[in-house]
Amino acid sequence: MFAVTATQTDPDNPLAGLALGEHPEPEVPDGWTTVTVRATGLNHHDLWTLKGVGIRQDRLPIVLGCDAAGVDQDGNEVIVHAVIGEGADETLDPRRSLLSETYDGTFAERVAVPRRNLVPKPAALSFEEAACLPTAWLTAYRMLFDKAELEPGSTVLVQGAGGGVATALIALGRAGGYRIWATSRSEKKRARALDLGADQVFETGARLPERVDAVMETVGQATWDHSLKSLRPGGRIVVSGATSGAVPPADLNRVFFLQLSVVGSTMGTRDQLARLVRFMEQTGVRPVIDRTLPLTGAREGFAALHEGDVFGKIVFTGAT
């Protein structure tokens, strides 16, 4: 079958290890099944794998990709939950992994997954839209509706409008009844954030009209100090990643004096993915798709993500 794989890692030239071509069919352990992939979403996780982050060298070559929507062996349209683990909250399983870390991922004609990881895809969502949900949109859903502990009407600052998680935070937050503010260095991305539903937008690091109830932090070093300064006393920063570099040590005096909370957030559970799907059905919210490419054109999508030339999600359609 056709697949997109990581054959080597290089932190300075990640695309050097990106290979497109034939790959063996997936092995199917007991309790697993195969899904014919109709669409799959590109994430920073895939780029980090090519840089050597979070992947053991003895796992190479490995098929990249965490997200997928497709058809299972019984002909059902499904969405694949990317976290492989056990327990009521599989994200807390110390032996958990994501597809493309221990097991081959979704950038292929077919992928093997545990049956418990399948969520029915409603007809209201296209395969391309559904493929955006398991990583970026589920991460945003958990950040807003689980970790942030906010009431409707709260003001939320989204740092770095433009990425998959950030665009999901804006759209979901608006639908959830929050007042959404967003930052970006790009005037074009700020304008698009307003179109997406942000109430106000600001240049990165700009002084805000007032302090916010919560900050959604996916950027890291470039915005961390601004995130701390933007919170009201008792506010909360929810951190799910750091695309601009590691988060520096917090200003502990500020954190202590203003009683700020800093909490981490991971991707959500399979049950939260199912609730996210229902939320989208009921509200009509849909993912922002920057571009759709055939899986055979994956190198173009990786190059765009590496250069930061993205607003929303890059989606690959199946090779078949």
PASEBA-1860 file (N, C-alpha, C; in nm, 3 decimals):
! residues 320
1> MFAVTATQ> 0.085/-0.119/0.000/0.000/0.000/0.000/0.089/0.124/0.000 ~ 0.031/0.239/-0.042/0.103/0.365/-0.040/0.101/0.423/0.102 ~ 0.214/0.481/0.145/0.222/0.540/0.279/0.328/0.649/0.280 ~ 0.317/0.736/0.380/0.415/0.843/0.405/0.485/0.808/0.535 ~ 0.617/0.791/0.529/0.690/0.740/0.644/0.805/0.832/0.683 ~ 0.847/0.815/0.808/0.971/0.876/0.858/1.078/0.769/0.852 ~ 1.184/0.793/0.775/1.291/0.695/0.761/1.414/0.733/0.843 ~ 1.425/0.862/0.878/1.536/0.911/0.961/1.491/1.040/1.025
9> TDPDNPLA> 1.566/1.087/1.122/1.532/1.213/1.190/1.647/1.311/1.177 ~ 1.610/1.439/1.170/1.709/1.546/1.159/1.646/1.674/1.214 ~ 1.693/1.724/1.328/1.630/1.843/1.388/1.643/1.968/1.302 ~ 1.744/1.973/1.216/1.766/2.092/1.133/1.702/2.081/0.995 ~ 1.687/1.961/0.944/1.630/1.940/0.812/1.531/1.825/0.819 ~ 1.417/1.845/0.885/1.326/1.733/0.911/1.271/1.667/0.785 ~ 1.254/1.743/0.678/1.195/1.684/0.559/1.289/1.588/0.488 ~ 1.415/1.583/0.531/1.510/1.490/0.471/1.470/1.345/0.496
17> GLALGEHP> 1.401/1.320/0.606/1.362/1.184/0.640/1.222/1.147/0.595 ~ 1.157/1.234/0.519/1.020/1.209/0.473/1.024/1.125/0.346 ~ 0.958/1.009/0.349/0.957/0.918/0.234/0.814/0.887/0.194 ~ 0.788/0.886/0.064/0.658/0.854/0.008/0.673/0.733/-0.084 ~ 0.593/0.630/-0.061/0.605/0.512/-0.147/0.537/0.391/-0.086 ~ 0.572/0.275/-0.135/0.508/0.151/-0.092/0.554/0.110/0.048 ~ 0.461/0.054/0.122/0.486/0.011/0.260/0.403/-0.114/0.284 ~ 0.451/-0.208/0.369/0.373/-0.329/0.395/0.236/-0.298/0.455
25> EPEVPDGW> 0.140/-0.386/0.427/0.007/-0.375/0.486/0.018/-0.382/0.639 ~ -0.075/-0.316/0.712/-0.066/-0.318/0.859/-0.094/-0.455/0.917 ~ -0.020/-0.488/1.024/-0.051/-0.607/1.102/-0.165/-0.573/1.197 ~ -0.253/-0.672/1.221/-0.375/-0.647/1.299/-0.375/-0.738/1.423 ~ -0.334/-0.686/1.540/-0.339/-0.767/1.662/-0.482/-0.801/1.703 ~ -0.496/-0.891/1.797/-0.628/-0.925/1.851/-0.693/-0.800/1.910 ~ -0.821/-0.783/1.882/-0.893/-0.667/1.934/-0.878/-0.543/1.850 ~ -0.801/-0.552/1.742/-0.781/-0.440/1.652/-0.857/-0.464/1.522
33> TTVTVRAT> -0.862/-0.363/1.440/-0.924/-0.373/1.308/-0.852/-0.279/1.214 ~ -0.887/-0.281/1.089/-0.827/-0.189/0.993/-0.931/-0.089/0.946 ~ -0.884/0.029/0.915/-0.968/0.136/0.862/-0.907/0.179/0.729 ~ -0.990/0.184/0.626/-0.947/0.241/0.499/-0.955/0.393/0.512 ~ -0.843/0.459/0.497/-0.833/0.602/0.525/-0.887/0.683/0.407 ~ -0.986/0.767/0.435/-1.038/0.859/0.334/-0.976/0.998/0.346 ~ -0.943/1.038/0.470/-0.880/1.168/0.492/-0.800/1.161/0.621 ~ -0.693/1.240/0.628/-0.606/1.239/0.745/-0.547/1.378/0.763
41> GLNHHDLW> -0.532/1.421/0.888/-0.487/1.557/0.917/-0.340/1.562/0.956 ~ -0.272/1.666/0.909/-0.131/1.688/0.942/-0.121/1.769/1.071 ~ -0.031/1.728/1.160/-0.010/1.796/1.288/0.138/1.826/1.309 ~ 0.165/1.920/1.401/0.305/1.947/1.437/0.372/1.821/1.492 ~ 0.296/1.732/1.550/0.352/1.606/1.600/0.426/1.532/1.490 ~ 0.372/1.536/1.369/0.436/1.467/1.256/0.569/1.532/1.221 ~ 0.573/1.664/1.228/0.698/1.735/1.201/0.800/1.710/1.311 ~ 0.753/1.708/1.436/0.843/1.682/1.548/0.903/1.541/1.538
49> TLKGVGIR> 0.823/1.445/1.492/0.875/1.309/1.474/0.993/1.311/1.378 ~ 0.980/1.384/1.267/1.089/1.393/1.171/1.211/1.465/1.229 ~ 1.187/1.548/1.332/1.299/1.614/1.400/1.362/1.525/1.507 ~ 1.298/1.412/1.537/1.352/1.319/1.637/1.293/1.334/1.775 ~ 1.185/1.411/1.788/1.122/1.434/1.918/1.014/1.328/1.942 ~ 1.024/1.254/2.054/0.920/1.160/2.092/0.918/1.031/2.013 ~ 1.026/0.998/1.944/1.030/0.875/1.866/1.160/0.801/1.895 ~ 1.150/0.672/1.919/1.270/0.590/1.936/1.327/0.555/1.798
57> QDRLPIVL> 1.457/0.562/1.787/1.520/0.536/1.658/1.495/0.393/1.609 ~ 1.476/0.299/1.703/1.453/0.161/1.661/1.312/0.140/1.605 ~ 1.228/0.246/1.610/1.094/0.234/1.553/1.092/0.276/1.405 ~ 1.201/0.332/1.357/1.206/0.377/1.218/1.240/0.261/1.125 ~ 1.185/0.259/1.004/1.087/0.356/0.952/0.949/0.330/1.011 ~ 0.870/0.439/1.024/0.735/0.427/1.077/0.643/0.517/0.996 ~ 0.519/0.472/0.977/0.420/0.552/0.906/0.379/0.669/0.995 ~ 0.382/0.789/0.941/0.345/0.909/1.015/0.192/0.923/1.020
65> GCDAAGVD> 0.146/1.021/1.100/0.004/1.055/1.103/-0.067/1.004/1.227 ~ -0.141/1.094/1.293/-0.221/1.059/1.412/-0.370/1.051/1.379 ~ -0.416/1.136/1.288/-0.560/1.155/1.267/-0.608/1.082/1.143 ~ -0.732/1.031/1.151/-0.790/0.969/1.031/-0.940/0.963/1.043 ~ -1.004/0.971/0.929/-1.146/0.940/0.913/-1.155/0.848/0.792 ~ -1.238/0.745/0.804/-1.246/0.650/0.694/-1.357/0.550/0.714 ~ -1.336/0.431/0.661/-1.438/0.326/0.662/-1.378/0.201/0.724 ~ -1.448/0.144/0.824/-1.396/0.024/0.889/-1.430/-0.101/0.807
73> QDGNEVIV> -1.391/-0.216/0.858/-1.407/-0.339/0.783/-1.553/-0.379/0.764 ~ -1.643/-0.322/0.845/-1.785/-0.350/0.832/-1.858/-0.247/0.746 ~ -1.783/-0.154/0.689/-1.845/-0.054/0.603/-1.895/0.069/0.676 ~ -1.862/0.085/0.805/-1.907/0.199/0.883/-1.811/0.318/0.865 ~ -1.867/0.438/0.853/-1.784/0.558/0.847/-1.743/0.595/0.990 ~ -1.613/0.609/1.013/-1.562/0.624/1.149/-1.454/0.731/1.154 ~ -1.431/0.779/1.278/-1.319/0.866/1.310/-1.228/0.789/1.404 ~ -1.097/0.798/1.383/-1.001/0.723/1.463/-0.948/0.810/1.576
81> HAVIGEGA> -0.965/0.762/1.699/-0.903/0.828/1.815/-0.757/0.785/1.820 ~ -0.666/0.881/1.834/-0.524/0.855/1.811/-0.449/0.802/1.932 ~ -0.507/0.810/2.053/-0.436/0.769/2.175/-0.455/0.619/2.197 ~ -0.345/0.547/2.201/-0.349/0.403/2.228/-0.317/0.383/2.375 ~ -0.416/0.339/2.452/-0.396/0.321/2.595/-0.514/0.249/2.657 ~ -0.504/0.224/2.786/-0.608/0.153/2.860/-0.664/0.242/2.970 ~ -0.779/0.202/3.025/-0.838/0.273/3.137/-0.947/0.369/3.095 ~ -1.018/0.423/3.197/-1.127/0.516/3.170/-1.077/0.642/3.101
89> DETLDPRR> -0.957/0.689/3.139/-0.893/0.800/3.072/-0.759/0.748/3.019 ~ -0.760/0.707/2.892/-0.641/0.646/2.834/-0.524/0.741/2.826 ~ -0.550/0.874/2.833/-0.440/0.970/2.828/-0.355/0.965/2.955 ~ -0.407/0.903/3.063/-0.333/0.891/3.189/-0.259/0.759/3.201 ~ -0.276/0.669/3.106/-0.206/0.541/3.106/-0.056/0.566/3.086 ~ 0.028/0.527/3.182/0.172/0.554/3.167/0.234/0.485/3.046 ~ 0.166/0.386/2.990/0.218/0.316/2.872/0.149/0.363/2.743 ~ 0.074/0.473/2.753/0.002/0.521/2.635/0.100/0.564/2.526
97> SLLSETYD> 0.049/0.567/2.405/0.125/0.624/2.294/0.025/0.677/2.193 ~ 0.075/0.754/2.098/-0.007/0.800/1.987/0.025/0.714/1.865 ~ -0.073/0.701/1.778/-0.042/0.642/1.649/0.075/0.717/1.587 ~ 0.167/0.645/1.528/0.292/0.694/1.467/0.405/0.706/1.567 ~ 0.385/0.662/1.692/0.495/0.659/1.790/0.545/0.515/1.810 ~ 0.454/0.427/1.850/0.487/0.285/1.865/0.430/0.204/1.749 ~ 0.312/0.244/1.706/0.243/0.175/1.597/0.236/0.266/1.475 ~ 0.233/0.204/1.356/0.223/0.282/1.233/0.102/0.374/1.237
105> GTFAERVA> 0.118/0.493/1.177/0.015/0.595/1.181/-0.080/0.591/1.062 ~ -0.141/0.706/1.037/-0.258/0.715/0.950/-0.228/0.766/0.809 ~ -0.104/0.803/0.780/-0.071/0.853/0.646/-0.048/0.735/0.552 ~ -0.153/0.659/0.530/-0.145/0.538/0.450/-0.284/0.505/0.396 ~ -0.288/0.412/0.304/-0.418/0.370/0.251/-0.502/0.302/0.359 ~ -0.435/0.227/0.448/-0.505/0.159/0.556/-0.424/0.169/0.684 ~ -0.494/0.172/0.799/-0.428/0.180/0.928/-0.496/0.080/1.022 ~ -0.416/0.015/1.106/-0.468/-0.076/1.208/-0.483/0.000/1.340
113> VPRRNLVP> -0.599/-0.016/1.405/-0.628/0.053/1.531/-0.710/-0.037/1.621 ~ -0.704/-0.015/1.753/-0.794/-0.089/1.842/-0.940/-0.055/1.810 ~ -1.026/-0.156/1.819/-1.168/-0.131/1.791/-1.225/-0.024/1.883 ~ -1.177/-0.019/2.007/-1.229/0.078/2.103/-1.196/0.221/2.064 ~ -1.105/0.240/1.969/-1.064/0.373/1.928/-1.149/0.432/1.818 ~ -1.251/0.361/1.774/-1.334/0.409/1.665/-1.457/0.484/1.718 ~ -1.482/0.600/1.661/-1.599/0.682/1.692/-1.681/0.697/1.564 ~ -1.812/0.675/1.568/-1.892/0.690/1.446/-1.882/0.831/1.389
121> KPAALSFE> -1.864/0.840/1.258/-1.862/0.970/1.191/-2.004/1.003/1.144 ~ -2.059/1.115/1.189/-2.193/1.152/1.142/-2.190/1.198/0.997 ~ -2.302/1.182/0.930/-2.310/1.223/0.790/-2.292/1.373/0.774 ~ -2.320/1.450/0.881/-2.308/1.596/0.874/-2.165/1.642/0.858 ~ -2.067/1.558/0.894/-1.926/1.593/0.882/-1.867/1.522/0.761 ~ -1.795/1.596/0.679/-1.722/1.533/0.570/-1.603/1.456/0.626 ~ -1.546/1.366/0.545/-1.426/1.296/0.590/-1.314/1.395/0.618 ~ -1.302/1.498/0.534/-1.197/1.597/0.554/-1.214/1.672/0.685
129> EAACLPTA> -1.338/1.712/0.716/-1.364/1.781/0.843/-1.338/1.689/0.962 ~ -1.384/1.565/0.951/-1.369/1.470/1.061/-1.222/1.439/1.089 ~ -1.139/1.442/0.985/-0.998/1.410/1.002/-0.923/1.517/1.080 ~ -0.983/1.634/1.099/-0.919/1.743/1.176/-0.938/1.725/1.326 ~ -1.026/1.638/1.368/-1.073/1.639/1.507/-0.984/1.566/1.608 ~ -0.928/1.448/1.579/-0.871/1.368/1.688/-0.753/1.430/1.762 ~ -0.675/1.516/1.699/-0.560/1.576/1.769/-0.587/1.723/1.801 ~ -0.583/1.809/1.701/-0.592/1.954/1.727/-0.726/1.993/1.790
137> WLTAYRML> -0.835/1.952/1.731/-0.965/1.995/1.780/-1.000/1.930/1.914 ~ -0.960/1.807/1.934/-0.985/1.742/2.063/-0.899/1.805/2.172 ~ -0.776/1.842/2.139/-0.692/1.914/2.235/-0.757/2.045/2.275 ~ -0.806/2.121/2.178/-0.872/2.249/2.206/-0.997/2.229/2.291 ~ -1.075/2.126/2.259/-1.198/2.096/2.334/-1.166/2.071/2.481 ~ -1.064/1.991/2.507/-1.028/1.959/2.645/-0.974/2.082/2.717 ~ -0.894/2.162/2.647/-0.839/2.284/2.709/-0.952/2.376/2.755 ~ -1.049/2.398/2.669/-1.156/2.495/2.697/-1.259/2.442/2.795
145> FDKAELEP> -1.308/2.322/2.771/-1.427/2.274/2.842/-1.396/2.180/2.957 ~ -1.268/2.145/2.975/-1.229/2.058/3.086/-1.129/2.130/3.176 ~ -1.015/2.169/3.122/-0.907/2.222/3.203/-0.924/2.368/3.244 ~ -0.991/2.449/3.162/-0.997/2.593/3.190/-1.091/2.629/3.304 ~ -1.192/2.547/3.330/-1.288/2.569/3.439/-1.351/2.708/3.429 ~ -1.407/2.739/3.314/-1.465/2.871/3.287/-1.616/2.866/3.282 ~ -1.678/2.981/3.312/-1.820/2.997/3.292/-1.845/3.066/3.158 ~ -1.962/3.040/3.096/-1.995/3.114/2.973/-1.988/3.264/2.997
153> GSTVLVQG> -1.937/3.336/2.899/-1.918/3.480/2.912/-1.779/3.518/2.956 ~ -1.697/3.421/2.996/-1.559/3.449/3.037/-1.478/3.496/2.916 ~ -1.374/3.573/2.944/-1.285/3.620/2.838/-1.163/3.530/2.831 ~ -1.137/3.481/2.710/-1.029/3.385/2.687/-0.933/3.444/2.583 ~ -0.805/3.443/2.615/-0.702/3.487/2.521/-0.639/3.365/2.456 ~ -0.642/3.362/2.322/-0.580/3.255/2.245/-0.452/3.311/2.184 ~ -0.338/3.256/2.225/-0.210/3.302/2.173/-0.180/3.233/2.039 ~ -0.131/3.311/1.944/-0.083/3.253/1.819/-0.191/3.205/1.726
161> AGGGVATA> -0.290/3.289/1.698/-0.398/3.250/1.608/-0.342/3.208/1.474 ~ -0.386/3.094/1.425/-0.340/3.048/1.295/-0.323/2.898/1.289 ~ -0.269/2.838/1.395/-0.247/2.694/1.395/-0.376/2.616/1.412 ~ -0.365/2.485/1.399/-0.483/2.400/1.409/-0.551/2.408/1.544 ~ -0.474/2.403/1.654/-0.533/2.411/1.787/-0.590/2.551/1.810 ~ -0.516/2.654/1.770/-0.561/2.791/1.794/-0.691/2.822/1.720 ~ -0.701/2.782/1.594/-0.825/2.808/1.520/-0.940/2.729/1.582 ~ -0.912/2.608/1.630/-1.016/2.531/1.698/-1.060/2.600/1.827
169> LIALGRAG> -0.966/2.656/1.901/-0.999/2.727/2.025/-1.090/2.846/1.998 ~ -1.062/2.919/1.891/-1.144/3.036/1.857/-1.285/2.992/1.822 ~ -1.297/2.894/1.734/-1.430/2.851/1.688/-1.509/2.784/1.799 ~ -1.446/2.696/1.875/-1.516/2.627/1.983/-1.551/2.724/2.096 ~ -1.457/2.814/2.128/-1.483/2.910/2.234/-1.599/3.002/2.202 ~ -1.607/3.049/2.078/-1.718/3.134/2.037/-1.849/3.057/2.049 ~ -1.851/2.932/2.001/-1.973/2.851/2.008/-2.010/2.817/2.153 ~ -1.908/2.810/2.241/-1.933/2.777/2.381/-1.974/2.894/2.467
177> GYRIWATS> -1.982/3.013/2.410/-2.029/3.129/2.485/-1.922/3.211/2.552 ~ -1.796/3.195/2.511/-1.688/3.275/2.567/-1.661/3.398/2.480 ~ -1.603/3.501/2.541/-1.552/3.615/2.466/-1.408/3.583/2.430 ~ -1.379/3.574/2.301/-1.250/3.526/2.254/-1.166/3.641/2.202 ~ -1.047/3.656/2.258/-0.945/3.747/2.208/-0.831/3.661/2.154 ~ -0.766/3.709/2.049/-0.658/3.630/1.988/-0.543/3.720/1.948 ~ -0.423/3.663/1.948/-0.303/3.736/1.908/-0.237/3.668/1.789 ~ -0.167/3.747/1.710/-0.084/3.694/1.603/0.012/3.803/1.557
185> RSEKKRAR> 0.129/3.762/1.511/0.222/3.857/1.451/0.176/3.900/1.312 ~ 0.090/3.819/1.250/0.048/3.840/1.112/-0.084/3.918/1.106 ~ -0.084/4.029/1.035/-0.207/4.106/1.016/-0.312/4.022/0.943 ~ -0.268/3.946/0.846/-0.360/3.861/0.770/-0.426/3.757/0.860 ~ -0.349/3.695/0.948/-0.406/3.594/1.037/-0.496/3.657/1.141 ~ -0.466/3.779/1.185/-0.555/3.847/1.279/-0.690/3.874/1.213 ~ -0.687/3.915/1.086/-0.812/3.940/1.014/-0.892/3.812/0.999 ~ -0.825/3.702/0.971/-0.895/3.575/0.955/-0.950/3.525/1.088
193> ALDLGADQ> -0.879/3.555/1.198/-0.930/3.518/1.330/-1.060/3.590/1.361 ~ -1.072/3.717/1.321/-1.197/3.790/1.338/-1.308/3.725/1.257 ~ -1.278/3.687/1.134/-1.378/3.620/1.051/-1.422/3.488/1.112 ~ -1.330/3.422/1.182/-1.361/3.293/1.243/-1.447/3.306/1.367 ~ -1.447/3.423/1.430/-1.531/3.440/1.547/-1.467/3.508/1.664 ~ -1.338/3.545/1.654/-1.275/3.619/1.764/-1.342/3.755/1.781 ~ -1.360/3.796/1.905/-1.422/3.926/1.932/-1.325/4.041/1.911 ~ -1.199/4.021/1.948/-1.095/4.120/1.924/-0.965/4.047/1.895
201> VFETGARL> -0.876/4.113/1.818/-0.745/4.057/1.789/-0.639/4.161/1.818 ~ -0.518/4.113/1.849/-0.409/4.202/1.889/-0.278/4.149/1.833 ~ -0.184/4.239/1.814/-0.050/4.195/1.779/0.009/4.118/1.897 ~ 0.097/4.026/1.867/0.161/3.947/1.971/0.232/4.039/2.070 ~ 0.202/4.022/2.199/0.265/4.102/2.303/0.199/4.234/2.333 ~ 0.092/4.269/2.260/0.026/4.398/2.279/-0.043/4.406/2.415 ~ -0.050/4.526/2.469/-0.123/4.550/2.594/-0.272/4.533/2.567 ~ -0.340/4.456/2.652/-0.481/4.428/2.633/-0.568/4.531/2.705
209> PERVDAVM> -0.695/4.549/2.663/-0.783/4.645/2.729/-0.808/4.610/2.875 ~ -0.805/4.483/2.906/-0.824/4.438/3.045/-0.764/4.299/3.056 ~ -0.747/4.252/3.177/-0.693/4.118/3.197/-0.802/4.014/3.172 ~ -0.759/3.897/3.131/-0.852/3.793/3.088/-0.868/3.687/3.196 ~ -0.972/3.606/3.179/-0.999/3.498/3.276/-0.910/3.376/3.253 ~ -0.873/3.353/3.128/-0.788/3.238/3.097/-0.710/3.265/2.970 ~ -0.593/3.202/2.962/-0.510/3.209/2.842/-0.490/3.067/2.791 ~ -0.510/3.048/2.661/-0.483/2.920/2.597/-0.345/2.933/2.530
217> ETVGQATW> -0.249/2.858/2.583/-0.109/2.876/2.545/-0.060/2.755/2.467 ~ -0.035/2.774/2.337/0.023/2.669/2.252/0.152/2.713/2.187 ~ 0.198/2.835/2.215/0.315/2.890/2.147/0.441/2.867/2.228 ~ 0.439/2.906/2.357/0.555/2.882/2.441/0.639/3.005/2.467 ~ 0.767/2.995/2.441/0.864/3.097/2.480/0.830/3.236/2.427 ~ 0.781/3.244/2.304/0.757/3.375/2.242/0.642/3.451/2.306 ~ 0.550/3.382/2.372/0.431/3.449/2.427/0.414/3.429/2.578 ~ 0.504/3.353/2.639/0.482/3.313/2.778/0.472/3.432/2.875
225> DHSLKSLR> 0.563/3.526/2.864/0.561/3.641/2.954/0.432/3.721/2.936 ~ 0.389/3.737/2.811/0.264/3.808/2.784/0.145/3.734/2.842 ~ 0.147/3.602/2.836/0.038/3.522/2.892/0.025/3.546/3.042 ~ 0.138/3.546/3.113/0.134/3.571/3.257/0.081/3.710/3.289 ~ 0.126/3.810/3.214/0.087/3.949/3.241/-0.059/3.977/3.202 ~ -0.116/3.892/3.118/-0.252/3.918/3.068/-0.361/3.861/3.157 ~ -0.325/3.778/3.256/-0.424/3.711/3.340/-0.471/3.798/3.455 ~ -0.599/3.791/3.483/-0.652/3.854/3.603/-0.608/3.773/3.725
233> PGGRIVVS> -0.614/3.833/3.845/-0.588/3.756/3.966/-0.681/3.634/3.973 ~ -0.623/3.519/3.999/-0.701/3.396/4.004/-0.724/3.332/3.869 ~ -0.668/3.392/3.763/-0.686/3.337/3.629/-0.606/3.211/3.606 ~ -0.623/3.154/3.487/-0.562/3.024/3.459/-0.501/3.022/3.319 ~ -0.379/2.971/3.310/-0.316/2.942/3.180/-0.327/2.792/3.155 ~ -0.378/2.756/3.039/-0.384/2.615/3.000/-0.282/2.594/2.888 ~ -0.187/2.505/2.914/-0.075/2.483/2.822/-0.089/2.347/2.756 ~ -0.080/2.345/2.622/-0.087/2.216/2.553/0.032/2.194/2.461
241> GATSGAVP> 0.122/2.290/2.453/0.237/2.271/2.365/0.321/2.397/2.361 ~ 0.430/2.391/2.284/0.521/2.506/2.275/0.588/2.502/2.139 ~ 0.522/2.559/2.038/0.575/2.552/1.903/0.691/2.648/1.881 ~ 0.710/2.746/1.970/0.819/2.843/1.952/0.938/2.814/2.042 ~ 0.936/2.699/2.111/1.045/2.668/2.204/0.989/2.640/2.341 ~ 1.071/2.584/2.427/1.026/2.543/2.560/0.975/2.662/2.639 ~ 0.873/2.636/2.721/0.819/2.739/2.808/0.923/2.771/2.916 ~ 0.963/2.898/2.932/1.063/2.933/3.033/1.002/2.924/3.173
249> PADLNRVF> 1.085/2.927/3.278/1.031/2.922/3.414/0.932/3.035/3.440 ~ 0.827/3.003/3.512/0.726/3.104/3.543/0.782/3.210/3.638 ~ 0.726/3.330/3.629/0.754/3.435/3.725/0.680/3.397/3.853 ~ 0.749/3.328/3.943/0.683/3.271/4.060/0.625/3.378/4.151 ~ 0.688/3.494/4.158/0.633/3.602/4.240/0.496/3.645/4.186 ~ 0.486/3.660/4.055/0.358/3.698/3.995/0.254/3.587/4.015 ~ 0.295/3.462/3.991/0.203/3.350/4.007/0.150/3.344/4.149 ~ 0.239/3.359/4.247/0.198/3.350/4.387/0.112/3.470/4.427
257> FLQLSVVG> 0.155/3.591/4.391/0.086/3.712/4.434/-0.054/3.720/4.374 ~ -0.069/3.685/4.247/-0.199/3.694/4.180/-0.278/3.564/4.186 ~ -0.221/3.462/4.252/-0.287/3.332/4.265/-0.326/3.277/4.128 ~ -0.231/3.280/4.036/-0.255/3.227/3.903/-0.240/3.076/3.904 ~ -0.312/3.010/3.811/-0.299/2.866/3.794/-0.241/2.838/3.656 ~ -0.145/2.748/3.651/-0.089/2.702/3.524/-0.111/2.552/3.517 ~ -0.189/2.507/3.420/-0.220/2.365/3.410/-0.185/2.315/3.270 ~ -0.140/2.192/3.264/-0.111/2.129/3.136/-0.233/2.057/3.084
265> STMGTRDQ> -0.238/2.038/2.954/-0.349/1.966/2.893/-0.297/1.882/2.778 ~ -0.348/1.761/2.769/-0.312/1.672/2.660/-0.433/1.655/2.568 ~ -0.417/1.572/2.468/-0.533/1.533/2.388/-0.637/1.467/2.478 ~ -0.761/1.470/2.434/-0.869/1.416/2.515/-0.887/1.266/2.497 ~ -0.988/1.215/2.565/-1.019/1.073/2.562/-1.108/1.040/2.443 ~ -1.127/0.912/2.422/-1.219/0.867/2.318/-1.360/0.917/2.345 ~ -1.403/0.915/2.472/-1.537/0.964/2.506/-1.549/1.114/2.481 ~ -1.441/1.190/2.508/-1.445/1.333/2.480/-1.449/1.359/2.330
273> LARLVRFM> -1.384/1.276/2.251/-1.394/1.289/2.106/-1.537/1.269/2.060 ~ -1.606/1.172/2.118/-1.746/1.149/2.082/-1.832/1.269/2.120 ~ -1.804/1.331/2.236/-1.881/1.449/2.276/-1.849/1.569/2.187 ~ -1.722/1.582/2.147/-1.685/1.689/2.053/-1.762/1.674/1.922 ~ -1.773/1.553/1.872/-1.848/1.528/1.748/-1.993/1.571/1.765 ~ -2.054/1.537/1.878/-2.193/1.578/1.902/-2.204/1.730/1.912 ~ -2.108/1.793/1.979/-2.107/1.939/1.992/-2.105/2.005/1.855 ~ -2.025/1.951/1.765/-2.015/2.009/1.632/-2.142/1.986/1.552
281> EQTGVRPV> -2.205/1.871/1.571/-2.333/1.847/1.505/-2.438/1.948/1.551 ~ -2.441/1.976/1.681/-2.545/2.061/1.738/-2.522/2.209/1.710 ~ -2.396/2.250/1.701/-2.367/2.392/1.685/-2.339/2.433/1.541 ~ -2.306/2.337/1.457/-2.269/2.370/1.319/-2.126/2.418/1.303 ~ -2.046/2.416/1.410/-1.906/2.456/1.401/-1.831/2.355/1.315 ~ -1.744/2.406/1.230/-1.666/2.319/1.142/-1.520/2.363/1.143 ~ -1.428/2.269/1.124/-1.286/2.303/1.123/-1.250/2.396/1.008 ~ -1.149/2.478/1.031/-1.090/2.559/0.925/-0.984/2.474/0.856
289> IDRTLPLT> -1.001/2.452/0.727/-0.906/2.372/0.650/-0.827/2.466/0.559 ~ -0.698/2.474/0.584/-0.612/2.562/0.506/-0.600/2.514/0.361 ~ -0.578/2.384/0.345/-0.568/2.326/0.211/-0.587/2.176/0.221 ~ -0.636/2.118/0.112/-0.653/1.974/0.101/-0.563/1.925/-0.013 ~ -0.482/1.825/0.018/-0.387/1.771/-0.079/-0.404/1.619/-0.086 ~ -0.374/1.560/-0.200/-0.368/1.413/-0.202/-0.252/1.365/-0.118 ~ -0.265/1.245/-0.064/-0.157/1.191/0.019/-0.027/1.185/-0.059 ~ -0.036/1.166/-0.189/0.084/1.164/-0.271/0.154/1.300/-0.277
297> GAREGFAA> 0.083/1.407/-0.238/0.141/1.541/-0.233/0.176/1.586/-0.093 ~ 0.200/1.488/-0.004/0.222/1.521/0.137/0.343/1.611/0.159 ~ 0.445/1.600/0.075/0.565/1.681/0.095/0.532/1.830/0.092 ~ 0.439/1.871/0.005/0.399/2.012/-0.001/0.337/2.056/0.130 ~ 0.253/1.972/0.190/0.190/2.006/0.317/0.290/2.017/0.429 ~ 0.385/1.923/0.436/0.489/1.929/0.538/0.573/2.056/0.524 ~ 0.605/2.093/0.400/0.686/2.213/0.378/0.613/2.337/0.425 ~ 0.482/2.345/0.398/0.403/2.461/0.442/0.397/2.469/0.594
305> LHEGDVFG> 0.377/2.354/0.660/0.372/2.354/0.806/0.508/2.393/0.864 ~ 0.615/2.345/0.805/0.749/2.375/0.852/0.779/2.525/0.840 ~ 0.727/2.587/0.736/0.750/2.730/0.713/0.652/2.818/0.790 ~ 0.548/2.760/0.850/0.449/2.837/0.925/0.346/2.904/0.837 ~ 0.336/2.860/0.712/0.245/2.922/0.617/0.111/2.849/0.618 ~ 0.043/2.855/0.735/-0.080/2.778/0.753/-0.178/2.857/0.838 ~ -0.307/2.851/0.803/-0.414/2.899/0.890/-0.519/2.788/0.897 ~ -0.521/2.718/1.009/-0.610/2.604/1.022/-0.537/2.475/0.998
313> KIVFTGAT> -0.604/2.380/0.938/-0.549/2.244/0.923/-0.514/2.215/0.777 ~ -0.409/2.136/0.761/-0.376/2.076/0.631/-0.427/1.933/0.633 ~ -0.503/1.897/0.531/-0.566/1.766/0.524/-0.517/1.693/0.400 ~ -0.484/1.565/0.417/-0.451/1.479/0.304/-0.568/1.386/0.277 ~ -0.604/1.370/0.152/-0.706/1.273/0.115/-0.640/1.142/0.081 ~ -0.714/1.033/0.097/-0.658/0.900/0.081/-0.598/0.877/-0.056 ~ -0.503/0.784/-0.058/-0.434/0.753/-0.183/-0.520/0.669/-0.277 ~ -0.626/0.608/-0.224/-0.710/0.524/-0.310/-0.826/0.604/-0.365
END
